[in-house]
Each structure stands twice: as structure tokens, then as C-alpha cells.
Amino acid sequence: MHTPRIVVSVLALLTLAACGTESGSGAGSGASGGGSGTVRTEPPLTGVHWTVSSLTVDGRKTPAPAGAHLVIDTKGRATGSLGCNRFTAEARVDGAKVTVGPATTTEMGCERDVQRFEEALGRAFRGELQADTAGSGERRTLALTTARGDSVALVEQPPAPLTGTAWKVTGLTSGSTATSLPPGTDGAAHLTFGEDGTVRGGLGCNSFHGRATVSGSTITFGPLASTRKMCPGPQMELERALLRVLEGRTTYGIDHRSLSVEAANGEGLHASAPADED
């Protein structure tokens, strides 16, 4: 099993919230009578699941790791995942301006590209950020821009159901310890639950299918049938770890677009739903 580095560090990450905006009675206000001004309240940015889609630094755009997201509560606290590590941050909000303060984040040993992304994100989220939204409904986009022009692109995402979602495995757990996936296996494992009580997917090397009976907060996995290819060491390591999770009666939970599954032996997994794209 890949040995993680789990520490707590202080990192300047992001959070945001937004106040309503007022529009005067000028042309294009859409007022319906009396010639008086109207007050237009923008949809809130708080309480929304924002999937991070990309980061642009010095004009170079980099796609975000799968599962990177943030949610901001009404008290100005942001929590989320950058695809590997989780974070909590605070910020002062003044209209569309967000002043970012210190934050805490876990620091697991991540894939090299993911680690680079997180480091770049940490450098980008400092000082004042300008928040700009576009679109409507559950397909709004959000851009957070620094004074020097670097920016983070985010997309509003609806909750993901357990069944029918192609859950991508993003991490492993053993008791209270979380670990990243073995090197080179990011994106290799996934699982999809069917309405008919089945489960299918990939274990990192071999594909599998079997029974998965959902009842309340539990999923009971029946014997799984899989292909029998031999793959490089890290892929087989991931496969063995997942087979220890997907066995018998397990407990599960969904946090908007994040899935956790834990077996009776204490072994578990974290997975994320793919971002919906137009």
C-alpha cells in the first residue's frame, strides 16, 4: 500500500460568498411599471457545490483533478477537495470582492501532477479575488480572478445519485487514515450501481460485475466476477485494496457528489461523480 504523508498545513486557499446586487432604474432594468428602480438579487454563491474545472496561471490553463470542488456556507467557511487533499478556508467578503485569509489542508502524498496543481492553486488564492458568475439555474459558471490576472474556473453542479453515476475512485481509507491511490493509478478504478441491484466497473486492472443490495445506509456486495488480467504492480495493489472493500455488508454515505464506502474490516474508499458538462 502506498504510504501517505498526512499532515496539517496552513495554506492560503479560497472561500467565497456573495451578497445581492442592486440595479438602478436605468435602461434595461426590466422594471414593469411606475418608472421606479428595481432591486435585482443575484442567485447566492453560498450553499452551492462548485466543481473546479480549471486554473489559469500566467496565461496557462490547467484542467483540475477529478473531484476538485468547494462548498461555501453562509458563515463564510469553505470546505472541499482539490482532487486529492481536502481543505477548509475562511475569507472576508465585500460584494464581489473576496479577501482570502489562512486555511488548513491535509497533505497526502498525491500524484505529481495533482500536487503541482494544488501548489499552483495555493499561490493563486491569496489577497483579493474578484468573483464573476454567468449562466443560470444549475449550470452557472464562476470565475475567481486575482489582481495579477490568474483565475479559477468553476461550474455549479447538482447532487449525484448513487445509482447510474459512474463513481471514480479517488482515494482509500483504513480506519481514520486516508491515503492516496498507488502511483500511476489515478482514474483507473470506477464503479456504477444499477437500479436493478447490480454493480459494475473497473478495479484498476480488471473489470468486474456483481450484486450490490442497497438498504438504508448500507450496501451489501455479493461475490464479484472479474476478468483475470495481470497488470503492473501499482494497479494490482489498487485492485487488491478495492476487493477488500467491495465485500459483504458495507456502510456508505454521499456528500453531494462525493461517495464514501467502508467495509466491516475498516477498509474503505472515496469516489467522486464526474462533472456534468454541456
C-alpha positions as CSV (number, residue, x, y, z in Angstrom):
1,M,0.0,0.0,0.0
2,H,1.2,3.4,-0.9
3,T,2.4,5.2,2.3
4,P,0.8,8.7,2.7
5,R,2.1,11.9,4.1
6,I,-0.7,13.2,6.3
7,V,0.0,16.5,7.9
8,V,-1.9,19.6,8.6
9,S,-0.6,22.8,7.0
10,V,-1.6,26.4,6.7
11,L,-2.2,27.3,3.1
12,A,-3.8,30.3,1.6
13,L,-6.7,28.7,-0.3
14,L,-10.1,30.1,-1.1
15,T,-13.5,30.7,0.1
16,L,-16.2,32.9,-1.2
17,A,-19.7,34.1,-0.6
18,A,-21.7,36.8,-2.3
19,C,-24.3,39.5,-1.4
20,G,-27.2,40.5,-3.6
21,T,-26.6,43.2,-6.1
22,E,-28.7,46.2,-6.8
23,S,-29.7,47.5,-10.2
24,G,-30.9,51.1,-10.7
25,S,-33.8,52.2,-12.8
26,G,-31.7,52.9,-15.9
27,A,-32.2,51.4,-19.4
28,G,-32.5,47.6,-19.5
29,S,-33.6,47.3,-15.8
30,G,-36.7,45.4,-16.8
31,A,-39.0,47.4,-14.4
32,S,-42.6,46.8,-15.2
33,G,-44.2,49.9,-14.0
34,G,-44.1,53.3,-12.3
35,G,-40.7,54.2,-13.7
36,S,-39.2,53.4,-10.3
37,G,-35.9,51.4,-9.9
38,T,-35.9,47.7,-9.2
39,V,-33.7,45.7,-6.9
40,R,-32.3,42.5,-8.5
41,T,-30.9,39.8,-6.2
42,E,-28.3,37.5,-7.8
43,P,-28.5,33.8,-7.0
44,P,-26.3,33.1,-4.0
45,L,-22.9,31.6,-4.2
46,T,-23.2,30.1,-0.8
47,G,-24.6,26.6,-0.3
48,V,-23.7,25.7,-3.8
49,H,-21.5,22.8,-4.9
50,W,-18.9,24.4,-7.2
51,T,-16.8,21.9,-9.3
52,V,-13.3,23.3,-10.1
53,S,-12.9,22.9,-13.8
54,S,-9.5,24.7,-14.4
55,L,-6.8,27.0,-13.2
56,T,-5.2,29.7,-15.3
57,V,-1.8,31.0,-14.1
58,D,0.4,33.3,-16.2
59,G,-1.9,32.6,-19.2
60,R,-1.5,28.9,-19.0
61,K,-4.7,26.9,-18.4
62,T,-4.6,23.6,-16.5
63,P,-7.6,21.2,-16.0
64,A,-8.4,20.5,-12.4
65,P,-8.1,17.0,-10.9
66,A,-11.3,14.9,-10.8
67,G,-13.3,15.6,-7.7
68,A,-11.9,19.1,-7.1
69,H,-14.8,21.1,-5.6
70,L,-15.8,23.6,-3.0
71,V,-18.9,24.4,-1.0
72,I,-19.3,27.7,0.9
73,D,-21.6,28.0,3.9
74,T,-23.4,31.2,4.9
75,K,-20.8,32.0,7.6
76,G,-18.0,32.3,5.1
77,R,-16.4,29.0,5.6
78,A,-15.4,26.9,2.6
79,T,-14.8,23.2,2.5
80,G,-14.0,20.9,-0.3
81,S,-11.4,18.8,-2.1
82,L,-8.8,19.7,-4.6
83,G,-8.9,16.2,-6.1
84,C,-6.5,14.6,-3.5
85,N,-6.4,16.8,-0.4
86,R,-9.3,18.3,1.5
87,F,-9.3,21.9,2.8
88,T,-11.1,24.4,5.0
89,A,-10.7,28.1,4.5
90,E,-12.1,31.5,5.6
91,A,-12.4,34.8,3.8
92,R,-13.8,38.3,4.1
93,V,-16.5,39.1,1.5
94,D,-17.3,42.6,0.4
95,G,-19.7,42.5,-2.5
96,A,-17.9,40.7,-5.4
97,K,-14.5,41.1,-3.6
98,V,-13.2,38.2,-1.5
99,T,-10.1,38.7,0.7
100,V,-8.6,35.3,1.4
101,G,-7.0,34.5,4.8
102,P,-5.2,31.5,6.2
103,A,-6.6,28.0,5.6
104,T,-5.9,24.4,6.6
105,T,-5.5,21.5,4.3
106,T,-4.4,17.9,4.5
107,E,-1.3,16.9,2.6
108,M,-1.5,13.4,1.4
109,G,1.1,12.1,-1.0
110,C,-0.6,12.8,-4.3
111,E,0.1,12.1,-7.9
112,R,2.8,14.5,-9.1
113,D,0.5,16.4,-11.5
114,V,-2.1,16.8,-8.8
115,Q,0.5,18.0,-6.3
116,R,1.6,20.7,-8.8
117,F,-2.0,21.8,-9.3
118,E,-2.5,22.1,-5.6
119,E,0.7,24.2,-5.2
120,A,-0.3,26.5,-8.1
121,L,-3.8,26.8,-6.6
122,G,-2.3,27.8,-3.2
123,R,-0.2,30.5,-4.8
124,A,-3.2,31.8,-6.8
125,F,-5.7,32.1,-3.9
126,R,-4.1,35.0,-1.9
127,G,-5.3,38.5,-1.3
128,E,-8.3,39.9,-3.1
129,L,-10.3,37.8,-5.6
130,Q,-12.9,39.1,-8.0
131,A,-16.0,36.8,-8.3
132,D,-17.9,36.8,-11.5
133,T,-20.8,34.5,-12.4
134,A,-22.6,33.7,-15.7
135,G,-25.4,31.5,-16.7
136,S,-28.5,30.5,-14.7
137,G,-30.1,27.5,-12.9
138,E,-27.8,24.6,-12.0
139,R,-25.4,25.4,-14.8
140,R,-23.9,28.7,-13.6
141,T,-20.2,29.2,-14.0
142,L,-18.0,31.2,-11.6
143,A,-14.6,32.8,-12.3
144,L,-12.4,33.9,-9.4
145,T,-9.7,36.2,-10.5
146,T,-6.6,37.6,-8.7
147,A,-5.2,41.1,-9.0
148,R,-2.5,39.8,-11.4
149,G,-5.0,38.1,-13.7
150,D,-4.7,34.5,-12.6
151,S,-8.1,32.8,-12.4
152,V,-10.0,29.7,-11.3
153,A,-13.0,28.5,-13.3
154,L,-15.8,26.7,-11.6
155,V,-19.2,25.2,-12.6
156,E,-22.2,24.7,-10.4
157,Q,-23.1,21.1,-10.1
158,P,-26.3,19.3,-8.9
159,P,-26.2,16.4,-6.5
160,A,-25.3,13.0,-7.8
161,P,-27.5,9.9,-7.2
162,L,-26.0,6.6,-6.0
163,T,-27.4,4.7,-9.0
164,G,-26.5,5.5,-12.5
165,T,-23.4,7.6,-11.6
166,A,-20.0,6.5,-12.8
167,W,-18.2,7.0,-9.5
168,K,-14.5,7.5,-9.9
169,V,-12.3,6.1,-7.1
170,T,-10.1,9.0,-5.8
171,G,-8.7,7.6,-2.5
172,L,-8.6,4.8,0.0
173,T,-9.1,4.7,3.8
174,S,-8.1,2.4,6.6
175,G,-9.9,3.3,9.8
176,S,-9.4,7.0,10.3
177,T,-6.4,7.1,7.9
178,A,-6.9,8.4,4.4
179,T,-4.4,7.5,1.6
180,S,-4.0,8.5,-2.0
181,L,-4.1,5.9,-4.7
182,P,-1.0,4.0,-5.7
183,P,1.3,5.9,-8.2
184,G,0.0,5.9,-11.7
185,T,-3.5,4.6,-11.0
186,D,-5.4,7.9,-10.9
187,G,-8.6,7.4,-12.9
188,A,-8.1,3.6,-13.2
189,A,-10.9,2.5,-10.9
190,H,-14.6,3.2,-11.1
191,L,-17.9,1.7,-10.2
192,T,-21.5,2.2,-11.3
193,F,-24.6,0.9,-9.3
194,G,-27.6,-0.1,-11.3
195,E,-31.3,0.3,-10.3
196,D,-31.6,-3.5,-10.6
197,G,-29.3,-4.1,-7.6
198,T,-26.1,-4.7,-9.7
199,V,-22.7,-3.1,-9.7
200,R,-20.0,-3.0,-12.4
201,G,-16.8,-1.1,-13.1
202,G,-13.1,-1.4,-13.0
203,L,-10.8,-2.3,-10.2
204,G,-7.7,-0.6,-11.5
205,C,-6.7,-3.5,-13.7
206,N,-9.6,-5.9,-14.3
207,S,-13.2,-5.1,-14.9
208,F,-15.9,-6.6,-12.6
209,H,-19.6,-7.0,-12.1
210,G,-21.8,-8.4,-9.4
211,R,-24.7,-7.8,-6.9
212,A,-25.0,-4.8,-4.7
213,T,-28.1,-4.6,-2.5
214,V,-28.8,-1.1,-1.1
215,S,-30.7,-0.8,2.2
216,G,-30.7,2.5,4.1
217,S,-27.1,3.4,4.7
218,T,-25.7,0.0,3.8
219,I,-24.6,-1.7,0.6
220,T,-24.2,-5.5,0.7
221,F,-21.9,-6.7,-2.1
222,G,-22.4,-10.3,-3.4
223,P,-19.5,-12.3,-4.9
224,L,-17.9,-10.2,-7.7
225,A,-16.9,-11.7,-11.0
226,S,-14.0,-10.2,-12.8
227,T,-11.6,-10.6,-15.6
228,R,-8.2,-12.1,-14.7
229,K,-5.5,-10.0,-16.4
230,M,-2.2,-9.4,-14.8
231,C,-1.1,-5.7,-14.6
232,P,1.8,-3.7,-13.3
233,G,2.3,-3.7,-9.5
234,P,0.5,-0.4,-8.6
235,Q,-2.6,-1.4,-10.5
236,M,-2.7,-4.8,-8.8
237,E,-2.1,-3.1,-5.4
238,L,-5.2,-0.9,-6.0
239,E,-7.2,-3.9,-7.2
240,R,-6.5,-5.9,-4.0
241,A,-7.3,-2.9,-1.8
242,L,-10.7,-2.4,-3.5
243,L,-11.6,-6.1,-3.3
244,R,-11.1,-5.8,0.5
245,V,-13.7,-3.0,0.4
246,L,-16.3,-4.4,-2.0
247,E,-17.1,-7.5,0.0
248,G,-20.1,-8.3,2.1
249,R,-22.0,-5.6,4.1
250,T,-20.6,-2.1,3.9
251,T,-21.8,1.3,5.0
252,Y,-21.9,4.2,2.6
253,G,-22.6,8.0,2.5
254,I,-23.0,10.6,-0.2
255,D,-22.0,14.2,0.3
256,H,-23.5,15.9,-2.8
257,R,-21.1,14.5,-5.4
258,S,-18.7,12.5,-3.1
259,L,-19.2,8.9,-2.2
260,S,-17.6,7.0,0.7
261,V,-17.8,3.3,1.3
262,E,-16.5,1.4,4.3
263,A,-16.3,-2.3,4.9
264,A,-16.7,-4.1,8.2
265,N,-12.9,-4.6,8.3
266,G,-12.4,-0.8,8.4
267,E,-11.1,-0.6,4.8
268,G,-12.8,2.0,2.6
269,L,-12.8,4.1,-0.5
270,H,-13.6,7.6,-1.6
271,A,-15.1,8.3,-5.0
272,S,-16.4,11.3,-6.9
273,A,-19.0,11.9,-9.5
274,P,-17.8,13.2,-12.9
275,A,-18.6,16.8,-13.7
276,D,-21.6,17.4,-15.8
277,E,-20.6,19.3,-18.9
278,D,-22.8,20.9,-21.6
